[in-house]
Amino acid sequence: MDVDLWDLAKKKIEEKEEARRKGETQLADEEERSSWKDERTLFICGGKSSGKTSTILRFVDKNESSRPTTALEYLYARRMRGASKQLCHVWELGGGTRLVNLLKIPITKMTISSLSIIIVLDLTKPHELRNTVEGLLPYAKREVDRAMKELNAEKPREYDELMKEMKKRLENNKEQEACMPFPIPLAFIGNKYDEFQNREPDERRKMCKMMRFLAHYYGATLVFYSSKLETTLAKGRLLFAHLAFGANLGRSSQTDINKPLFVPVGLDSYSDIGPPPMSDSSFSSLRSTQPIDLWWGVFSESFPSTVSRSIYTTVITTFVAGVEE
């Protein structure tokens, strides 16, 4: 008998929502929810088998073996900060880019004011980079815009505060007019750095430049990470603590291609990143005036995607249509 993927996903989510409600009820019985002064939501997505689950488990100190995420997984993390208690709801989207319609569950008018998004990317699969970013980010942007519009209609003061926070977060970026900053905190994690560091220097250079450009263009923080390397664990935990609990991310960056990149939002620039690595013949064949198209065009020449351009066109068309609604 044929099984419908969406029915399975819906059933799975309903089960998890019920379990979450019971868990929160139990939490309320143990400790009054009013004592949670700081409550945030973190949504994590990325390419299939990019290491999302294992990364989350390391962040929240859970000694569990990772398993494939069926649809949308939920857990929570808690931290004491002085006399106050902090709570972060952590959602993980499985299936790579196949289940983007489930984004509307964690991205709502109720969560948008305290929501952050992490996109996990597999550094060892540069040919999948474009498919993952363009298969997730436009849909996330659409749901964020929808939630912000609903928030503005019902709670304009809260919406104004959210906009102020966005401006403050991006105030160090002097090139905003040439960027497309994401409305809420966004981070890219380049995962499996333990394998990536052994790749050819030219491949590492191109991947590092592309990742830095994407982070700068979208107003995101960039972290290269591996759960197998202690040298990257501290930066990964710092990012999680920053997005989940408001910890200070610091004002230092690491952009040496021979080391794991760490670039907090606003600390990079196009002049430091440099132009896309292209030959004169490549430049003459690329006629787009948009920076993102130029960079993707150059990158795709070095790492051709297995996904057809028609899919990209469908994604962008859907995104634009959603914005215009």
ABEGO torsion letter per residue (X at the ends): XBBBAAAAAAAAAAAAAAAAAAAAAAAAAABBAAABABBBBBBBBEBBGAGAAAAAAAAAGBBBBBBBBABBBBBBBBBBBEABBBBBBBBBBBGEAAAAAAAAAABBAAAAAABBBBBBBBAABAAAAAAAAAAAAAAAAAAAAAAAAAAAAABAAAAAAAAAAAAAAAAABAAAAABBBBABBBBBBBBGAAAAAABBAAAAAAAAAAAAAAAAAAGBBBBBBBAABAAAAAAAAAAAAAAAAGBBAEABBBABAABBBBBBBGABBAAAAEBBBBBAAAAAABABABAAAAAAAAAAAABBBABBAAAAAAAAAAAAAAAAX
